[in-house]
Amino acid sequence: MISQYEIQDSALSQISLALRQHEPPTGILPLLTPWLTPTQIQEQLISHINDKLNLSAGYKESVWRSIIRYIDASSAPNDGSEKPEPCELLVELYAECMCANMMKMAQNSRAALPTADAGVDTLVQYTSTPSSTFDSGLPPIQVNEQRNVFAQGGCTGHRTWEAGIALADFLLESVEVRADSSCSKSSSTMILRPGQFRHIIELGAGTGLVGLVATINLQPKKITLTDGDAGVIAALDKTIILNEPLLAASAREIQKLHPSLPRPEIVTRTLWWNQDKIDENDATGLPDLILAADVTYDPTIIEPLIKCIDYVFNLVQTRAGGSGPHVLVSATERSVITLARFKTLCVENGFTYNVVRSYQAPILSNFFYFNASMSPKIIIFELTKDTTQV
Ligand SMILES: C[S@@+](CC[C@H](N)C(=O)[O-])C[C@H]1O[C@@H](n2cnc3c(N)ncnc32)[C@H](O)[C@@H]1O
C-alpha cells in the first residue's frame, strides 16, 4: 500500500525520465506539482532529483527555480488543503546551485562567446535497455544535444526528435534479449532478438539515440550510422566515444547470454540520400535492417529518402536472390500532406507500408519521456516489397 508520504513509483519514473532528458522545467511542472505537499513528500521529491539523477548544476538550478516560482505564485487551495511552501532543502539546494553556477560563469567570462547560431551543448541521458534485460543494470545512454536549437545552420540533427525517441522505444519494447524469455516483457507485435541482424544501417541518424539503442540491444555484427551532414557525423563520433563504457558493458552482458555474438563494429559516415552509394562490397555483408527516424518532415527530402531506401533494398534483394532488408521508418505527423506524400512515394516505388506502432499524445512509456507539445502523432512504418514479382 502507498503511504501518504510516498511518491507513486509510476510518477517518480516519469519525473526521472523527463529530467534526465533535460525537458524544460516549466513544461514538466504538472508532473512535479502533485508532490509539493506535505513537506515530507516535497523533501522526498527534491532529494530524489538531487541525489539520483546525475543532473548538471545549471539544469538543477532551473528546476529548483521553476518549483520555487510555482510555489510562490500559488494560493491556498479551496479544498482546505495545505498551501505548499518551499522546504528548507529546496531553498538550500537552489542557493548552492546559484553560487556554483555564478562561480563557473565568472571563471568562463574570458572564454569566447558562442556565435549567434551556435547552441549550448547539454548532456542528455536516455534509457539504454529494458530494465529486465540484464541482471546488472547498465548506465543510461549519454548524448550531447542542443536542446533549444531546432536547426543549427539549417541542420536538424543536433537534438533528438520525438520520432527518434519513439523508434528507440519501439526497439526496446520489441527486443527479447534472453533466450529463455523468462524476463521478457515484450509488448510489441514485432519480436526482435540480439544477433538477428548482421548489419544495420541508419539513415539521417542525427544524435544517434536510435543507433545506440539498436547496437546495445540487437548486437548486430556491424552498424553503420549515416547522416548527410558532416557536423552531425563529427558529433556522433564523439557520442560513441562518450558511450564506450556502456557499449563495452552491454556487449559483455549479451555475450553471457549469447556467447557466439561478437561485439558490434560501429561505423559512421556521411551519406546523402539518392546521391551517395553504400559500400556494395562490405565484408560484413549488405544491410539487413534499415532504420530511419524523423526524416519525412519536409516534402522535398521524402523522394531522395525513398529512392535511397529503394536502392539499398534492391541491392540486397538482388544479391541475396530473395527477400530484401527489413525497413522501419518512424514519422511524426506534422502535416497530413507530408505524410500522404511519403505514402504515395512508397507505393510508386513498389513498397507496401504497414503501421507497426503508432504513438498518440499523451504517450506514457516505460523507457522515455515524450514531450506532448513536440509531437501530435508518431507512426512507425514497416516497408516491404513483394519480391516474388521481381
Ligand atoms: C529531424 S533530424 C532527425 C534525426 C534523428 N533521426 C532523430 O530522430 O532524432 C533529420 C536528420 O536527417 C538528416 N538529413 C536531412 N536530409 C538529408 C539528406 N538528404 N540526406 C541525408 N541526411 C539528411 C539531417 O542532417 C538530420 O540529421
The ligand as an ORCA input file, in Angstrom:
! r2SCAN-3c Opt
* xyz 0 1
  C      14.978     15.800    -37.879
  S      16.571     15.119    -37.900
  C      16.276     13.505    -37.232
  C      17.479     12.975    -36.536
  C      17.266     11.664    -35.782
  N      16.955     10.586    -36.677
  C      16.164     11.822    -34.748
  O      15.078     11.246    -34.934
  O      16.384     12.485    -33.732
  C      16.822     14.723    -39.642
  C      18.234     14.245    -39.953
  O      18.261     13.861    -41.340
  C      19.432     14.392    -41.935
  N      19.122     14.649    -43.365
  C      18.222     15.528    -43.888
  N      18.201     15.476    -45.227
  C      19.115     14.541    -45.594
  C      19.535     14.014    -46.855
  N      19.018     14.451    -47.994
  N      20.488     13.046    -46.841
  C      20.982     12.597    -45.680
  N      20.637     13.046    -44.446
  C      19.701     14.016    -44.400
  C      19.716     15.678    -41.185
  O      21.097     16.044    -41.256
  C      19.292     15.310    -39.768
  O      20.350     14.812    -39.001
*
